[in-house]
Amino acid sequence: MGMVQVVLLTVLVFFVIVSIHEWGHLYFAKRAGILVREFAIGFGPKLFSLKRGETRYTLRLIPAGGFIRMAGEDPEIVEVQPGQTVAVRLTNGAVTRVYLDRLDERSNVVRGEVVSIDLEHALQIVLDVDGEKERFGVDRKAEIVARGRETQIAPFDRQFGSKTVGQRALAIFAGPAMNFVLAFVLFMAYIQMSGVPVDNPDKLLIGEVVAGAPASKAGLQVGDEIRSINGEAIGTDYDKMIDLIGKSAEKPMNWVIVRNNSVMEIEVTPAFDKEAQMGKVGVSAGYPTRAAGIVETVTFAGKAMKNTTVLIMEMFQKLIMGDFKLDDLGGPVKTAKFTGEIAAKGIEQLTSWTAILSLYLGIFNLLPVPALDGSRLIFLGIEAVRGRPIDPNRESMVHFIGFAMLMLLMLAVTYNDILNLIQG
């Protein structure tokens, strides 16, 4: 697989798992009638922007996630205050645009000083026009124009906070839920591509060859049947193969393999692994497989979801208990590097890895960490119990602090990833 193709597949993996997550939020927010102002992939400066309907879709510089911006979640950027001079454009008697600057350049407008304005409930604006007070109704989709930007107003019933606890919880939970659905579908796709182990296998195959490792240099290939090593028959005994390799560090070994029905002898010299204190050749073994049926595909995908979830939760447990080193964590750089390595092995392995990443993203976002979906669900749970919401300013502050801490951790991990990449 060429380098360009590997890079494109790596980018595609990140784009798919983040997009499906944010699409979950977007879809259920819109179903609840919430105005979604922006659907963004990445953070930081905008690289690409396109508006469709009420929502602006953006691609941003830092590939560390994404977000959707719903009306009412944060204070609106553009506000109109009494005493401010504005110009309004009317369509069928209702205000459809409110201009805040360059008033002399606006045509077919009514210009005046704002006496009162309500863009959330009454949807009315009262202007002092040449000493006369005039009242205008405001269209529900009216836009405020300032500094070349158009911002659609959000009546209260279009804001996040106006919806029921259930509707808001569903809009938030839908993001991780879509990651779980994607992971399950991808695990099924992987099983369909790779098959399932045959019953009572009679041989051991090479399932993976690490690039640059002794096995790769010697010419071993995925799918080779391992007949014998140093004259000892292997059969299906994986542990025996590992034991023979481990005891032969830096010593040439004679492997007899079967490839395309042809018997071949290959000399392989295991490298000494300092961490494991044994010889390794850079292969993983597998057993013959067969095509999976529909029921088997669903069953094996469910088992893969369960086993991967257990591993992810064990990793989070170590993180919480402080039982880790900085090198154990991986930011966007390390994850992208590893994804590229997986992509180079083929579409089957990349499909499985994408499923794992999607599952990880879904679980991670449900952690009760400020700024993540899990924390927001906790606030909604408290609101459901209390019968009233927590002060939005306090909740926003908690999420802001949590987001800042996550970004600091991300910067530290990314810096460490880059340093390790440079140092090899």
N, C-alpha and C positions, 0 to 999 in steps of 0.2 A: 504494500500500500504506500503510495507516494506521500511526501511530506505535506503537500498542499491539501490532499484529501484528508489526512489525519487532522490537520488544523481545522478544516471545515467541519468535520464530524465532531470535534471537541467543542467548537462554538455552538453547533447544533444541539448537543446534549444540554448545555447550560441554558440555551434559549428555550428548549422544550420544557424542561422541568420547572423553570421559573414562570414561563408563560402560562402553563396549565394551572399553576398555583394561583396566579393573579387573575386568570380567567374565571376561576371558581368564585373568587370574591366579586368580580365584576358582574357575572351572570346573576348571582343571587341578590346582589345589591340592586341591580336594575329590576329584577322581578319584584322586589319590595317597593319599587317606585323611588329609590334613592337616586339623586343626581350624582353621577360619577364624572368628576371633572377631568381626571387624568388616569391613564393606564400606562405605567412606566416599567420598563425593564432596565435594571441598573440604577445607580445613583450618580449624583454629581451633574456636571454640565450636559446639556442636551446635544446629542449627535444627530438625531433625526426626529422630526415631529410631523404628525399628520392628524388632522381633526376629521372625525367621522361622526355625524350627528351631534350629540351633546358632549362627547368624550374626545379628549386629545390623547393620541397614542404616541408615546415617546420612547426613544432608545437613548440611554444615557451612558456616560463614559466608564463608570466603575462597575464592572460585572460582578457585583456582590449581592445580588438579589433583585427585588423589584417592589412595587407598591401600586395601590390605587388610591386616588385622593377623592374622598366622598364629601359632598357638601355637608357642612355642619360639624365635621370632625375637628376642624381647626378654625380659628377666626378667619373670616373672609378677608382676602388681601385688599379688596377695594371697598371703601366705605364712603357714603355720601352723608354729609353733616348739614344741619340747618344753618343758614347763613351763607352757604357755599353757592356760588353762581354756576349754573349748569345750562346745558341746552338739551332739549328732548325732542325726539322725532316720533311723530304719531302715525299709526296705521290703523285705519278704521276706528279712530277716536281713542285708541289705547296707546300708551307709551311703549315703544319697542326698543328704543335706544336712549341711553342717558350719556351724554358727552361731558367729560370733566375737564378737558383741555382743548386748546386750539379752537375756541368757540367761534371766533370771527371767521374761521374757514368753513364752518358747517352751514349747509344750505337746507332749506325746507325744514327748519326746526323752530321750536319755541324756546326763547332764552329768558331766564329769570333766576331770582334768588330763592333758594329752597327755604320754605317756611316750615314744612314738616314732611317727613317721608317714612313710609313703612313698606319695606320690600319683602317682609316675611309673612305677615298676617292679612292686613287690610289691602295690601297691594295698591297703595295710593301715594301720590306725590302732590303737594300743594306748593305752587310757585308764586312769587311776587313778580308779576309781569307789568312793568311800567306803573307800579303803584296799585295794581289790581291783583287780588288773590284769585288764582285759578286752580281748580282741582282736576287732576287727571288720574284715570285708572291705569294701572301698569299691567302689561301682558305678563303671563306666568313665565314666559321664556325670554323676557326682555334682557338686553345686554347692556352692561356698563362699559364704556369705551374710554380708556385712559392710556396715554403713552404708547399708542399703537396696538394695545392689547384689548381684546374683547372678553369680558367675563360675564357668563350667564348668571342671572340672579337665581337664588334658591329659596322659593317659598318654604315655609316651615314644614309642610307635609312632604317636601322633597329632600329634607335633611335627615341625616343618619339618626339624630337624637329623637326624631318624631316617631320612629317606628317602634313596634313592640319589642320586648326583650327577645322573644323568639325569632323575629325577623332579623334583628341585629346579630344575634348569636349565629344564625344560619349563614348570614353573609360573611362572618368572620371564620367560622369553622369550615366553610366550603373550600377555602384555599388548601389547607392540609388534606381535606377529604379528596380533592382532585389528585393530589400527589399519591395518595394511597391507591386510588383507582388506576392511575397511570402505572404505578409499580406493579400492581397485580396483572394488568394487561401485558406489560413488558416481560414479566416472569413467564406468563403463558406463551408469549411469542418465543422466548428463549428455549423453553421446553419443546415447543414444536420444531424449532430449528435443530436443537442438539439431540433430541430424543431422550429416552429413559433407559436405564441399565437393563440388560436382558436378564432373565432369570437363570441362575446357575451358570455364570460366565466361565469360560474355559481358557481364557487368556487375558493378559494384561497389556494395555496399549499406552503409548505416550500421549497424554492429554494436552500437554503444553510444553513449549520449549522457550526458555528465557533467552532473549536476544543477547549475544555477546558472551553467554555462559559456555562452559566446556562442551556441553551437549550440542549446542548450536554450531560451535566451531568444528566439531567432529562430523557434523552432517546429519545428526538425528532429526527426524521430522515428526510433526504431529500425526498420529494415526499409525505409526510403526508398532508392530507387535514385538514385545520383548520376549524372545524365546529363551535366552540364557545369558548369564554374566559370569565371566571367568570359568566357564564350563559347568556352572550350576544352573539347573533348570529353574526358571522363575514361576512358570504356571500363572497362578493368580495371586501369588504371595507378595503383596506390596511391601510389607514390613521386611521381608527378606531382601528385597531390592534395596531398600533404604539402608539396611544394615551393611550390605556388601559395599555400597558406595561410601558410607560413612567411615569404614575401616581402610579405605584405599586412597586417602588424600595424597595427591601428588604422585600417585602410582598408576601407570597405564593399565586399563582394564579392557578385556575383550568382550564386546557385546555382540550377540547373534540376534539379529532382528529379521522380521519378515515384512517386506514392503511390496505391495502390488503382486503378491503371490511369489515373490523372489526372496530367497534367503541371502542375507548379507552379513558380513562381519565388519564391525566398526570399532576402532580403538578410541576409547574415551579416557581422559585423565581428569579425575575429580580435583577441584580446587579446594584448598583448606579454608573453611569458614571459621573465622576467629570467634564470632559470637556463639555459634553452635558447637565449636570445638570438634568439628567433624568434616569429612569430605562431602562436597556437593557438586552436582553436574548441571543443575538448572533445568530439571524437568519435573513435571507432575504426571502421575500415572492415572489412567482411567480404564474403564471396562467397556466392552462392546455395548452399543446401544441399539434400540429399535424405535420406530415411530411411535409416538404417544397418542393414545385415543383422547377423545374429548374429556371424559371423566378423569382420566389420569392427568391430563393437562391441568385441569382445575385443581385436582388434589395436590399435585406436586407444586403448583404455584402457591397454594395456600400454605404448604409446609415451608416453602422458601420465604414467604412473608413472615411466618411465625419465627423461624430460625434467625432471620436477619434482624427482626425486631428485637429479639433477645440479645443479640450481639451489640446492637446500637444502644440499648438500655444499659448494658454492662459498661459500655464505654462512657456513657453519661454519668454513671455511678462513680467511676474512677475520677472523672472530671470534678464532680461535686466534692468527693472526699479528698481532692488534692493529690491523688496518687498518679501524677503524670509529669512529664517534662515538656518544655515548650516544643521540642522536636516531635513530640507525639501528636501535636495539633497540626492541622493543615488548613491553610487559607486558600484563597482563589488560585494563587500561583501553584502551590503544591497539588491541589486538586486537579487543576488544568493539566499539569505535567503528567500526573498519573493517568488521567483520562486519555491523554494523547498516547501513552504507552499501551493502554487497553485497546484503543482504537486501532493501533497498528497490528493487533493480534487477530482482528477480524470482527465482522458484524455480530457474530454470536456473543462473544465476550463483551462487546460494547453494549449490546442490548441488556445483558445481565447487570452490568455495572451501572447503566442508566437507571434501571429499576431500583438498585440499591440506593443511588443518590436521591431518587425521587422519594423513596420511603424515608430516608434520613431527613430530607427537607421537611416532609410532613410532620415527623415526630419532633424535630427540633423546634418547629414553629409552635407546637403545642406545649412546650415547656413554660412553666409559670415565671418567665423572665420578662421584666418590663420592656415594652416596645414590641414583643412578639405576640402572636395571636393567642397563645395560652394565657398570657397576662390579661389581655382584653376580655377574654371569656370569663376570667375570674371576677373582674370588675362587674360584668353583666350578671354573674351569679349572685354577687353581693347585692346588686340592685334588685334582683328578683326577690331575695330574702327580705331586704329592708322595705321594699315597696317604693323606693325612690332612688334616683341615681346619686352617685358620689359627685361632689363638686367637680365639674368638668375641668376647671383650672388645675385642681390638684391631680386629677388623673392625667392630664396632659403633661404636667411636670414630671410625674413618675415615669411616663413613657419617654419623655425627652431625656431624662437622666439615664434610663436603661439603654436607649439608642446610642447615646454618647459613649457609654461604657462598652457596648458591643463594638462600636467603631474603633475605639482605642485598642480593644483586644484584637480586632481584625488587622489594624495597622501593625501591631507588634508581631502577630503571627505571619503576616505578609512579608514584613522586613526579615524575619527569621528564615522564611522560605526562600527569599531572594538571596540571602547570605549563603544558605546551604547550597543553592543552585550554582552560585558563583564558585564556591569552594569544592563543588563536585560531591 
